[in-house]
């Protein structure tokens, strides 16, 4: 199987990758991420490809969790803002922008994220989402605690 994988003739399943990681005494994320990127907040590695050219699974980022993870679909109209209260230490959010431009403000510092961009950050701080564009912004929000 390894020879077929290296030659691009086989596609390993995600569960097989997880078993391989366990056998090597590492976790799944450490097995598939590029170590030169340093952190888990920007992995951005394709971990599976299907038979069709547009079929792929990309692991974007990872955050530690001890209790639960929630997935939310958000939309903000033009000029709208959501101001969040800081969460307890250890909580994180993972955002993926589907369409539009989302401005994320963390402790007073602003960063814009457009279509297809993502970010992972600690929510144990003041933060807010702002739509500074003229169109609706839609994004996926994962809350990890």
N, C-alpha and C positions, 0 to 999 in steps of 0.2 A: 504494500500500500504506500509506503514512504516513497519508493521509486516512482510510482504512478503520480503521487502528489507533486513531487519535485518536477516531473515532466509535464505537469499540467493536464494529465490524462484522467485524474480522479479528483473528487471533491469531498473533503472530510466533513462530517456532520458536526454541528456545534456541540452536541453531547459527547461525541468522540474526542473533540478538542478538550472538553472539560475533563474527561477521563485521562487523557494524556497529561494534562496539567497536574492532576492529582498524583499520577504515577511519578511525575518528576518533582513532586513536593513543592509546587508553585501554584498560585491561583490562576484562573482562566485569563484575567486581564493581563497579568505579568507575562503569560505565554504569548499573547497576540500583539501586545503593544510594542512600539518602537522604543527601546530604552534610551535612545538619544533625546527623546522629547522630555524626559525627566519626570513629569508628573502624570497623574491619571486624569487631570482636568482637560486634556486635549489628546485623546488617543487617535481618533479618526483613521481607523484601520479597517479595511474590508476583511471580514472573517468568514464569509460564505459567498459563493457565487452559484446561481442557478444555471439551467440550460439555456435560458434566453439571455441576450446581451444586457437587458435592463434589469435583470434579477440579481440583487446583491443585498447583503446585510453588512452595514458599517457600524462598528462599535465606536461611538463618538466620544464618550467620556464615562468616568466612573466616580462614584462618591461613596464614602463609608456609610453603612447603615447598621443600626442595632434594633430598631423597632418596626418600621414600616416604610413603604414608598407609595406615594400617591401620584397618579398621572392626571393632569388637568389639560383641557383645551381652552385657551384664552383668546379673546379678541378685544382690542381697544379701538374705539373710533378715533378719528382725527382730533388731536388736542386733548384726549382723555389721559388721566393719570391714575395709577394705583399706588398708594403709599402704604408700605408694610411696616408692621411693628417687628423689632428684632426678635428672633427665636432664641431658644436656649442654645448654649454651646454644643456643637456636634451636629446641628441641623444644616442641611445643604439644599440647594436647588439646582436643577439642571434644566436649562431653557433651550429650545430649538425653534427658530423662527421659520414658519411656513411661508408667510408672505408679508410684505411690508418691511418697515424698519422699526425696530424696538430699541428705545433708549433705556438702558439700565443704569441707574444711579446708585452707587454703593458708597456710603459714608461721604457723600458730596462729590465724588468723581464720576463723571458720565462717560459711557461707552455705547456706541451704536452698533446694532447687529442687524444684518439684512437677511434676505432670503437664503435659507440653507446654512446659516451660521448658528453657532451654539456656544454656550458658556456654562460652566459649573462654578458655584461660589458658595461660601458660607453665609447663612442667613442670620448669624449671631451679630448683626450690625443693622444700621439704618439702611434701607434700600427702597427703591421704587421703580415702577415701569412707566414709561411715558411714550405716547405716540406723537412724535413731532411732525409726522408726514401729513399728507392730504388724503390718504387712503387708509382703510382699516388695516391694522396689523394683527395677524393670527400667529399664535405660537403654542407649542406644547410646553407645559411646566410640570416637572417631576419634583415633588417634595420628598426629601429623604431624611428620615430621623433615626 
